Amino acid sequence: MKLGIVYHMPFWRAPDGMLYELEGSFARYVDSLAPYFDEIVLCVPFLHDAGGEGTPVRSPNVSIAPLPAFDGPVAFYPRLLSMVPRLLQFVRGIDLLHCRIPTPAAVFAYAWARLLGRPAFVLVVGDLRALLPSIGYRGFKMLLWRCYTAFEELGMQWMVNGSLAFANGAALAAKHTRPGRAVIETRTTTIETADIASREDTCGGPAIRLLTVSRIDPRKGLRILPETLRLLVDRGLDVTIDIVGPAVGAPGEAERVQIDADASARGVSGRLRFVGAIPLRRLLPLYGNYDVFVLPTLPGEGIPRVLHRILHPTDFTSGSALATMGAYSRSVNSTFASPWSSMKAMASASRRVLSVFTTAPNIAGPKCSSIIAGTLGSIAATVSPRFTPRFCSAEASRQQRS
C-alpha cells in the first residue's frame, strides 16, 4: 500500500540521495509510519539547495512528489495554478492520502482524492482561528489573512467530516467533532528512550539556564520573553535563555528583530540568545544542559511537539481552559508554560516555580512531583493509537462513503 502525505515542511535532497527536513520532528514522524506501508510519498515543498544541516529521513521506502518551494500561504496561493496539476498527479499515484492540517495544499489534494475515490485520513495539529489575535498584519493584509483563515477552517472541517480524523489534543478534537463524526484525540511523540537525559542538580547553581525550542513566528508568543527576563532579573534571579529554531519567513524575521530590539531596550540582550535551527539528533541531548524548559505558546497550537520531547506519559501537569499556566517536572528538566497575554503574570508564575526549584533541586522526585500535581494540576495521559494501514484505509473509505 502506498501512503501519500501532504504537509508544508520543506525538504531537500543531499548529494548522497537522502531526503532531509529542517526541523526533524516531521522526518521522525515519517520514519515512524514507514514500517507500516510499502511506500510513502511526501508531497511537500522542495528546496534545490540545502536549507541547513537538517534531519534525514532514514527509511528507504520514502520518496518525494515535490512542490515548488513556498513559505506559507502568502507564497502558496500566487502559485496555485501550477500547484493543482502537481497535486492531481500526486494523488493519482497513491492508495491512501494523509493530510496534516492546517496546511495550504491539503484541501486541494483532498478534493482530488474525493474525485478519484482515494480514501483519506487527517491529523489536525493547529487552530488558525484561535491564532488570529497574534497575527501582526493590519489593514488590507489582515483582511486577506482573515479570508484565508475562514477558507482554511471551512476546508479543514470538510476534510474532518469526510474522513477518518485525529486531532492533537482535547481542545482540537472537541472543536472539530460533529454529531456522528467523532474526532479521535491523540498525543504522539517521536522521542526514544535513548533521547532521555537525566540530572539531579536542576536549578542547583547560582545561574539558571532557560531553553525555548520554537520556530520564530508571531504565533508563538516569543515577544514576551525580553520583559519577562527583565522582571525575573529584577527579582533577584540570574537567568539566561537560549531560543532554538529558525525564523519563519518575513514575519518571523521581523519578530526576531523586534525581540532583539526589546531585549536591548530592557538591558537583557546579553541574557537572550537566538541559536538558530539545530537538527533533532543534536538538539535532544542539549535539553539536559538546561535547568528549565520554557514554552511560550499561543492558543491554537494543539499539543506542541516540543512538550512531548521532554514529557513522559506519567509527568504531572497543570492547566485550565483560561490560561496555559502549568508546572511540569521530571528528571530531564523542570518545565513551565505561562499565559502569553500577561508578561508580569508570566514573570510572577515563573518566579514562583523557580523559587521551588532553586530551594529543592531534586524536585523531580516522586514526592515533590506529587505535591506539585496535587496543588496545581492533574496527571497527564498519552494516547498513541497504532492503526495498521489496512485498518486505516478501510476506516477512511467507510467514513468517506458515509
C-alpha positions as CSV (number, residue, x, y, z in Angstrom):
1,M,0.0,0.0,0.0
2,K,1.3,3.4,-0.9
3,L,0.6,6.3,1.5
4,G,0.8,9.9,0.4
5,I,1.4,12.7,3.0
6,V,0.7,16.4,2.3
7,Y,2.4,18.9,4.5
8,H,4.2,22.3,4.3
9,M,7.6,21.3,5.9
10,P,10.3,21.8,3.3
11,F,12.7,19.0,2.2
12,W,15.8,18.8,0.2
13,R,18.0,16.0,-1.2
14,A,21.6,15.6,-0.2
15,P,24.3,14.6,-2.6
16,D,24.1,11.0,-1.2
17,G,20.4,10.9,-2.3
18,M,18.9,11.1,1.3
19,L,16.0,13.3,1.9
20,Y,16.5,16.0,4.7
21,E,14.0,18.1,6.7
22,L,15.0,21.2,8.5
23,E,13.5,20.7,12.0
24,G,13.5,17.0,12.4
25,S,10.2,16.1,14.1
26,F,8.3,15.6,10.8
27,A,11.2,13.5,9.4
28,R,10.9,11.3,12.5
29,Y,7.1,11.2,12.1
30,V,7.5,9.9,8.6
31,D,10.1,7.3,9.7
32,S,7.6,6.1,12.4
33,L,5.0,5.4,9.7
34,A,7.3,3.9,7.1
35,P,7.3,0.3,8.5
36,Y,3.5,0.0,8.1
37,F,3.4,0.8,4.4
38,D,5.1,-0.4,1.2
39,E,5.9,3.1,0.2
40,I,5.4,6.6,1.5
41,V,5.3,9.6,-0.9
42,L,5.7,13.1,0.5
43,C,4.0,15.9,-1.3
44,V,6.0,18.8,0.3
45,P,7.9,22.0,-0.8
46,F,11.2,21.0,-2.3
47,L,14.4,23.1,-1.8
48,H,17.1,22.7,-4.5
49,D,19.7,24.0,-2.1
50,A,20.2,22.7,1.5
51,G,18.1,24.6,4.0
52,G,20.6,23.8,6.8
53,E,22.1,20.8,8.5
54,G,18.7,19.1,8.7
55,T,17.5,15.7,9.8
56,P,17.4,12.8,7.3
57,V,14.6,10.5,6.6
58,R,16.2,7.1,7.2
59,S,13.5,4.8,5.8
60,P,14.4,3.5,2.3
61,N,10.7,3.3,1.2
62,V,10.1,7.1,1.3
63,S,10.1,9.2,-1.9
64,I,9.0,12.7,-2.7
65,A,6.5,14.3,-5.1
66,P,8.0,17.8,-5.0
67,L,6.0,21.0,-4.9
68,P,7.6,24.4,-5.7
69,A,9.1,25.8,-2.6
70,F,6.7,28.1,-0.7
71,D,6.9,29.7,2.8
72,G,3.3,29.7,3.9
73,P,0.0,30.6,2.2
74,V,1.3,34.1,1.1
75,A,3.7,32.3,-1.2
76,F,1.5,29.3,-2.0
77,Y,-1.7,30.9,-3.4
78,P,0.0,33.0,-6.1
79,R,1.4,29.7,-7.5
80,L,-1.9,27.8,-7.1
81,L,-2.4,27.2,-10.8
82,S,1.0,25.4,-11.0
83,M,0.3,23.5,-7.8
84,V,-3.1,22.0,-8.7
85,P,-1.8,19.7,-11.6
86,R,1.1,18.5,-9.4
87,L,-1.3,17.6,-6.6
88,L,-3.5,15.7,-9.1
89,Q,-0.5,13.7,-10.3
90,F,0.5,13.0,-6.7
91,V,-3.0,11.7,-5.7
92,R,-3.3,9.6,-8.8
93,G,-0.2,7.7,-7.8
94,I,-1.1,6.8,-4.2
95,D,-3.6,4.4,-2.5
96,L,-4.2,6.4,0.7
97,L,-4.0,10.1,1.5
98,H,-2.9,11.6,4.8
99,C,-3.2,15.3,5.4
100,R,-1.6,17.1,8.4
101,I,-3.7,20.2,8.7
102,P,-3.8,23.2,8.6
103,T,-1.6,23.4,5.5
104,P,-2.3,25.2,2.3
105,A,-2.2,22.3,-0.2
106,A,-4.2,19.9,1.8
107,V,-7.8,20.9,0.8
108,F,-6.8,20.7,-2.9
109,A,-5.2,17.3,-2.5
110,Y,-8.2,16.1,-0.6
111,A,-10.6,17.4,-3.3
112,W,-8.7,15.3,-5.9
113,A,-8.8,12.3,-3.6
114,R,-12.6,12.6,-3.3
115,L,-12.9,12.9,-7.1
116,L,-10.6,9.9,-7.7
117,G,-12.1,7.7,-4.9
118,R,-8.9,7.6,-2.8
119,P,-9.5,7.1,0.9
120,A,-8.0,9.7,3.3
121,F,-7.3,10.4,6.9
122,V,-6.3,13.7,8.5
123,L,-4.5,14.9,11.6
124,V,-5.4,18.3,12.9
125,V,-2.4,19.9,14.5
126,G,-3.4,23.6,14.9
127,D,-6.2,26.1,15.2
128,L,-5.9,29.1,12.8
129,R,-8.9,30.9,14.1
130,A,-7.5,30.9,17.6
131,L,-4.3,32.4,16.3
132,L,-5.9,35.4,14.6
133,P,-5.2,37.8,17.5
134,S,-1.5,37.1,17.3
135,I,-1.1,37.9,13.6
136,G,0.8,41.1,13.1
137,Y,-1.0,42.2,9.9
138,R,-3.0,45.3,9.7
139,G,-5.5,46.8,7.2
140,F,-5.8,45.0,3.8
141,K,-3.3,42.4,4.7
142,M,-5.3,41.5,7.8
143,L,-8.4,41.3,5.7
144,L,-6.8,38.9,3.3
145,W,-5.5,36.8,6.2
146,R,-8.9,36.6,7.7
147,C,-10.3,35.4,4.4
148,Y,-7.6,32.8,4.2
149,T,-8.3,31.6,7.7
150,A,-12.0,31.3,7.0
151,F,-11.4,29.3,3.9
152,E,-8.8,27.1,5.6
153,E,-11.2,26.5,8.6
154,L,-14.0,25.5,6.3
155,G,-11.7,23.2,4.3
156,M,-10.5,21.5,7.5
157,Q,-14.0,20.9,8.7
158,W,-14.9,19.5,5.3
159,M,-12.0,17.1,5.4
160,V,-12.6,16.1,9.0
161,N,-16.3,15.4,8.3
162,G,-15.5,13.2,5.3
163,S,-12.6,11.2,6.6
164,L,-11.0,9.3,9.5
165,A,-9.9,12.2,11.7
166,F,-7.4,12.6,14.5
167,A,-6.6,15.8,16.5
168,N,-3.6,16.8,18.5
169,G,-5.2,17.3,21.9
170,A,-8.6,17.5,23.5
171,A,-9.4,21.1,22.5
172,L,-8.9,20.5,18.8
173,A,-10.8,17.2,19.0
174,A,-13.7,18.9,20.7
175,K,-13.7,21.8,18.2
176,H,-13.9,19.5,15.1
177,T,-16.2,16.8,16.5
178,R,-19.7,16.8,15.0
179,P,-22.7,14.5,15.7
180,G,-21.9,11.1,14.3
181,R,-18.4,12.3,13.4
182,A,-16.1,11.8,16.4
183,V,-12.6,13.1,16.1
184,I,-10.0,10.9,17.9
185,E,-7.8,12.7,20.3
186,T,-4.1,11.7,20.0
187,R,-0.9,12.8,21.8
188,T,2.0,11.3,20.0
189,T,5.8,11.6,20.3
190,T,8.8,10.8,18.2
191,I,11.0,10.6,21.3
192,E,13.0,7.5,22.0
193,T,14.3,6.1,25.3
194,A,17.9,6.9,24.3
195,D,16.9,10.6,23.9
196,I,16.0,11.0,27.6
197,A,18.7,12.6,29.7
198,S,18.9,12.6,33.5
199,R,20.2,15.1,36.1
200,E,19.5,15.7,39.7
201,D,21.0,19.2,40.1
202,T,18.3,21.2,38.3
203,C,18.5,24.9,39.3
204,G,21.1,24.0,41.9
205,G,23.7,26.5,40.8
206,P,23.8,30.3,41.1
207,A,22.8,30.8,37.4
208,I,19.7,29.3,35.8
209,R,19.7,28.4,32.1
210,L,16.4,28.5,30.3
211,L,15.6,26.9,27.0
212,T,12.9,27.6,24.4
213,V,12.6,25.5,21.3
214,S,10.3,27.2,18.8
215,R,10.1,28.5,15.3
216,I,10.4,32.3,15.4
217,D,6.9,33.3,14.4
218,P,4.4,35.9,15.8
219,R,2.1,33.0,16.5
220,K,4.5,31.5,19.1
221,G,4.3,34.4,21.6
222,L,8.1,34.8,21.9
223,R,7.9,38.6,22.1
224,I,7.0,38.3,25.8
225,L,10.5,37.0,26.7
226,P,12.6,40.2,27.0
227,E,10.3,41.8,29.5
228,T,9.9,38.5,31.4
229,L,13.6,38.2,31.6
230,R,13.9,41.8,32.9
231,L,11.3,41.2,35.6
232,L,13.0,37.9,36.7
233,V,16.4,39.6,36.9
234,D,14.9,42.5,38.9
235,R,13.5,39.9,41.3
236,G,17.0,38.5,42.0
237,L,17.3,35.6,39.6
238,D,20.4,35.2,37.4
239,V,18.7,33.8,34.3
240,T,19.6,33.5,30.7
241,I,17.6,32.0,27.8
242,D,18.5,30.3,24.5
243,I,15.9,30.2,21.7
244,V,16.4,27.3,19.3
245,G,14.6,27.4,16.0
246,P,14.5,29.1,12.6
247,A,12.7,32.3,11.6
248,V,9.6,31.6,9.5
249,G,9.6,33.9,6.5
250,A,9.5,37.7,6.6
251,P,7.1,37.8,9.6
252,G,9.5,35.5,11.6
253,E,12.5,37.6,10.7
254,A,10.6,40.8,11.8
255,E,9.7,39.1,15.0
256,R,13.4,38.2,15.7
257,V,14.5,41.8,15.0
258,Q,11.8,43.1,17.4
259,I,12.7,40.7,20.1
260,D,16.4,41.7,19.8
261,A,15.4,45.4,20.0
262,D,13.2,44.8,23.0
263,A,15.9,42.9,24.8
264,S,18.4,45.7,24.1
265,A,16.0,48.3,25.3
266,R,15.4,46.4,28.6
267,G,19.1,45.7,29.2
268,V,18.9,41.9,28.8
269,S,20.4,41.5,25.4
270,G,23.3,39.6,26.9
271,R,20.8,37.2,28.5
272,L,18.8,36.3,25.4
273,R,20.4,34.4,22.6
274,F,19.0,33.2,19.2
275,V,20.7,29.9,18.5
276,G,19.1,29.1,15.1
277,A,17.9,25.8,13.9
278,I,19.6,22.7,15.3
279,P,18.9,19.2,13.9
280,L,16.9,17.0,16.2
281,R,19.7,14.5,16.7
282,R,21.9,17.2,18.2
283,L,19.1,19.1,19.9
284,L,17.7,16.3,22.1
285,P,21.0,15.8,24.0
286,L,21.1,19.6,24.8
287,Y,18.0,19.5,26.9
288,G,19.9,18.1,29.8
289,N,22.2,21.1,29.8
290,Y,19.5,23.5,30.8
291,D,17.7,24.0,34.1
292,V,14.2,24.9,32.9
293,F,12.3,24.5,29.6
294,V,10.1,27.4,28.8
295,L,7.2,27.1,26.4
296,P,5.6,30.4,25.4
297,T,2.8,29.3,23.1
298,L,-0.3,31.0,22.0
299,P,-3.8,29.5,21.8
300,G,-4.5,27.2,18.8
301,E,-1.2,25.4,18.8
302,G,-2.6,22.0,19.8
303,I,-0.3,19.9,21.8
304,P,3.2,21.3,20.9
305,R,5.6,18.6,19.7
306,V,8.4,20.1,21.9
307,L,6.5,19.2,25.0
308,H,6.3,15.5,24.0
309,R,10.1,15.5,23.5
310,I,10.7,16.2,27.2
311,L,7.5,14.9,29.0
312,H,6.7,11.4,29.9
313,P,3.1,10.0,30.0
314,T,3.2,10.0,33.8
315,D,4.5,13.5,34.2
316,F,2.5,15.9,36.2
317,T,0.9,18.9,34.5
318,S,-1.5,21.7,35.4
319,G,-3.6,24.0,33.3
320,S,-7.1,25.4,32.8
321,A,-9.3,26.5,29.9
322,L,-8.5,30.1,30.5
323,A,-4.7,30.0,30.7
324,T,-1.8,27.8,29.8
325,M,-0.1,28.2,33.2
326,G,1.3,24.8,34.2
327,A,4.1,23.2,36.2
328,Y,5.9,20.2,34.9
329,S,8.6,18.1,36.5
330,R,10.8,15.2,35.5
331,S,14.4,14.2,35.8
332,V,15.3,15.7,32.4
333,N,14.2,19.3,33.2
334,S,11.8,21.3,35.1
335,T,9.2,22.9,32.8
336,F,6.6,25.6,32.9
337,A,4.2,27.2,30.5
338,S,2.7,30.6,31.1
339,P,0.0,32.9,29.9
340,W,1.2,34.7,26.8
341,S,-1.1,37.7,27.3
342,S,0.5,39.0,30.6
343,M,4.2,39.4,30.9
344,K,4.0,40.3,34.6
345,A,1.8,37.3,35.2
346,M,4.3,35.1,33.4
347,A,7.2,36.5,35.4
348,S,5.4,36.0,38.7
349,A,4.4,32.5,37.8
350,S,8.0,31.8,36.6
351,R,9.4,33.3,39.8
352,R,7.2,31.0,42.0
353,V,8.2,27.9,40.1
354,L,11.9,28.8,40.0
355,S,11.8,29.5,43.8
356,V,10.6,26.0,44.4
357,F,13.2,24.6,42.0
358,T,16.1,26.5,43.5
359,T,15.3,25.5,47.0
360,A,14.6,21.9,46.1
361,P,16.9,20.9,43.1
362,N,15.7,17.3,43.4
363,I,12.2,18.4,42.5
364,A,12.0,15.5,40.1
365,G,11.5,13.1,43.0
366,P,8.1,11.4,43.2
367,K,7.2,13.1,46.5
368,C,7.8,16.7,45.2
369,S,6.1,15.8,41.9
370,S,3.1,14.6,43.8
371,I,2.9,17.8,45.8
372,I,3.0,19.9,42.6
373,A,0.4,17.7,41.0
374,G,-1.9,17.8,44.0
375,T,-1.6,21.6,44.3
376,L,-1.7,22.8,40.7
377,G,-2.9,20.1,38.4
378,S,-3.5,16.6,37.3
379,I,-1.8,13.7,35.8
380,A,-1.3,13.8,32.0
381,A,-2.1,10.8,29.8
382,T,-0.8,9.9,26.5
383,V,-2.8,8.2,23.8
384,S,-0.9,6.9,20.8
385,P,-3.1,4.8,18.6
386,R,-1.3,2.5,16.3
387,F,-3.7,1.7,13.4
388,T,-2.5,-0.6,10.7
389,P,-2.5,0.6,7.1
390,R,-5.3,-1.9,6.3
391,F,-7.5,-0.7,9.1
392,C,-6.8,3.0,8.4
393,S,-7.6,2.6,4.7
394,A,-10.8,0.6,5.4
395,E,-12.0,3.0,8.0
396,A,-11.2,6.1,5.9
397,S,-13.1,4.5,3.0
398,R,-16.1,3.7,5.2
399,Q,-16.3,7.3,6.6
400,Q,-15.9,8.7,3.1
401,R,-18.8,6.6,1.8
402,S,-21.0,7.6,4.8
